[in-house]
Amino acid sequence: MKTAHGLAGSSRRRLTRVTSASSEDRFLSPMLAPRFALDTKTLRGADLHLDIAGLTARSAQRKRRDALWASIVESGCSIAARLPPHCRLALPLDSVETPPDVLILHLATSLIATKLDASRLELEFGENTLASENDALFYALAALRDLGVGLVFAGLGAGVTSLTLLRDRAFTGLLSALKLDRQILLRPHTVAEAEPPLIRAIVRFGADFGLTTRADGVDSPETLAFLTDVGCAEGRGAALGHAETVPCFLSTHGFGDNAHDEG
């Protein structure tokens, strides 16, 4: 398995580009939405929410041409380093059409700078990204997987081709988790009558392929009970807890606002 140190190599000069957690936090106003195991209601991780407008402005102000994903990766690594080891942080990379080669290098560099193990991170890709049929996508996902990063198919159920795409990508063995889109849980009652069998099928499919299934939009006790009953492993939403700033998240869950050093 490749290590972050091996991938970074001559790119150590990029370390100066990774900002500190405190300056990153002040600019981006990151929020963490807690993610719980639905059967035990224990904290499993968090989903990163960022001020996308602020990120875009920050990228535009830089002399170098950084994509949005670069700021998300930098901020995500510095924040994940402050969380306890069992708490995996999911980073939203829905806007990335195809993971570029430099994403892997940039991630490896950020991991070194923050002394963070890659297994502490998960990258969420949407349907638009995973639908690509080029070799670059598969090589990039394989490299990220080998680095130890979790790969999540996010927004599942929102697009018309999601189920076919899920089948195709599950067979590649590159995914580690599935994330049900909140819209599949929040549709009007007349439409939602058909959703329970679909959700059951997705959860069962994920289990058959050894994938963790999680849900976004667990906003009511009824939704929580249903998802728990069908075997959905993790979820986030109003019925479980609200998104908070990083210091508040650490305080709420009894971790204290201290960085967790990887060594």
URRABEL-V936909 format. One record per pair of residues at least 12 apart in sequence whose C-alpha atoms are under 8 Angstrom apart, sorted by the first residue. I is the first residue (numbers start at 0). J is the second residue. Records with the same first field share a line. If there is no record, write none. Layout:
I = J + J
This chain:
0 = 145 + 146
1 = 145 + 146
2 = 146
3 = 107 + 108 + 110 + 111 + 117 + 146
4 = 107 + 108 + 111
6 = 103 + 104 + 107
7 = 104 + 105 + 107 + 108
10 = 104 + 108
11 = 108
13 = 105 + 108
14 = 108 + 109 + 112
17 = 73 + 109 + 112
18 = 73 + 74
19 = 77
20 = 74 + 77 + 78
23 = 74
24 = 74
26 = 53
27 = 49 + 50 + 53 + 54
28 = 49 + 50 + 244
29 = 47 + 48 + 49 + 50 + 244 + 245
30 = 47 + 48 + 49 + 242 + 243 + 244 + 245
31 = 45 + 46 + 47 + 48 + 242 + 243 + 244 + 245 + 248
32 = 45 + 46 + 47 + 48 + 235 + 236 + 240 + 241 + 242 + 243
33 = 45 + 46 + 235 + 239 + 240 + 241 + 242 + 248
34 = 46 + 233 + 234 + 235 + 239
35 = 233 + 234 + 235 + 239
36 = 232 + 233 + 234
37 = 223 + 226 + 227 + 231 + 232 + 233 + 234
38 = 227 + 232
42 = 86
43 = 85 + 86 + 87 + 233
44 = 85 + 86 + 87 + 88 + 89
45 = 86 + 87 + 88 + 89
46 = 88 + 89 + 90 + 91
47 = 75 + 88 + 89 + 90 + 91
48 = 91
49 = 71
54 = 67 + 70
55 = 67
58 = 70
68 = 92 + 94 + 95 + 102
69 = 102 + 105
71 = 90 + 91 + 92
72 = 90 + 105 + 106 + 109
73 = 106 + 109
75 = 88 + 90
76 = 109 + 110 + 113 + 115 + 120
77 = 109 + 113
78 = 245
79 = 115 + 119 + 120
80 = 113 + 114 + 115 + 258 + 259 + 260 + 261
81 = 256 + 257 + 258 + 259 + 260
82 = 249 + 254 + 258 + 259
83 = 254 + 259
84 = 119 + 259
85 = 119
86 = 119
87 = 118 + 119 + 120 + 121
88 = 119 + 120 + 121
89 = 120 + 121 + 122 + 123
90 = 120 + 121 + 122 + 123
91 = 122 + 123 + 124
92 = 122 + 123 + 124 + 125
93 = 123 + 124 + 125 + 127 + 128 + 153
94 = 124 + 125 + 128
95 = 124 + 128
96 = 127 + 128 + 131
97 = 128 + 129 + 131 + 135 + 136
98 = 128 + 135 + 136 + 139 + 140
99 = 135 + 139
100 = 139
103 = 139 + 142 + 143
114 = 260 + 261 + 262
115 = 260 + 261
116 = 261
117 = 146 + 147 + 148
118 = 147 + 148 + 149
119 = 148
120 = 148 + 149
121 = 148 + 149 + 150 + 151
122 = 148 + 149 + 150 + 151
123 = 150 + 151 + 152 + 153
124 = 150 + 151 + 152 + 153
125 = 152 + 153 + 154 + 155
126 = 152 + 153 + 154 + 155 + 158 + 161 + 164
129 = 152 + 164 + 168
130 = 164
140 = 173
141 = 173
144 = 173
149 = 174 + 175 + 176
150 = 173 + 174 + 175 + 176
151 = 174 + 175 + 176 + 177 + 178
152 = 165 + 174 + 176 + 177 + 178
153 = 177 + 178 + 179 + 180
154 = 178 + 179 + 180 + 181
155 = 177 + 178 + 179 + 180
156 = 179 + 180 + 182 + 183
157 = 180 + 182 + 183
169 = 208
174 = 210
175 = 209 + 210 + 211
176 = 205 + 210 + 211 + 212 + 213
177 = 205 + 210 + 211 + 212 + 213
178 = 212 + 213 + 214 + 215
179 = 212 + 213 + 214 + 215
180 = 214 + 215 + 216
181 = 214 + 215 + 216 + 217
182 = 216
184 = 216 + 217 + 222
185 = 216
199 = 229
202 = 229 + 230 + 231
203 = 230
211 = 231 + 232 + 233
212 = 231 + 232 + 233
213 = 231 + 232 + 233 + 234
214 = 231 + 233 + 234 + 235
215 = 234 + 235 + 236
216 = 234 + 235 + 236 + 237
217 = 234 + 235 + 236 + 237 + 238 + 239
218 = 236 + 237 + 238 + 239
219 = 237 + 238
220 = 238
223 = 238
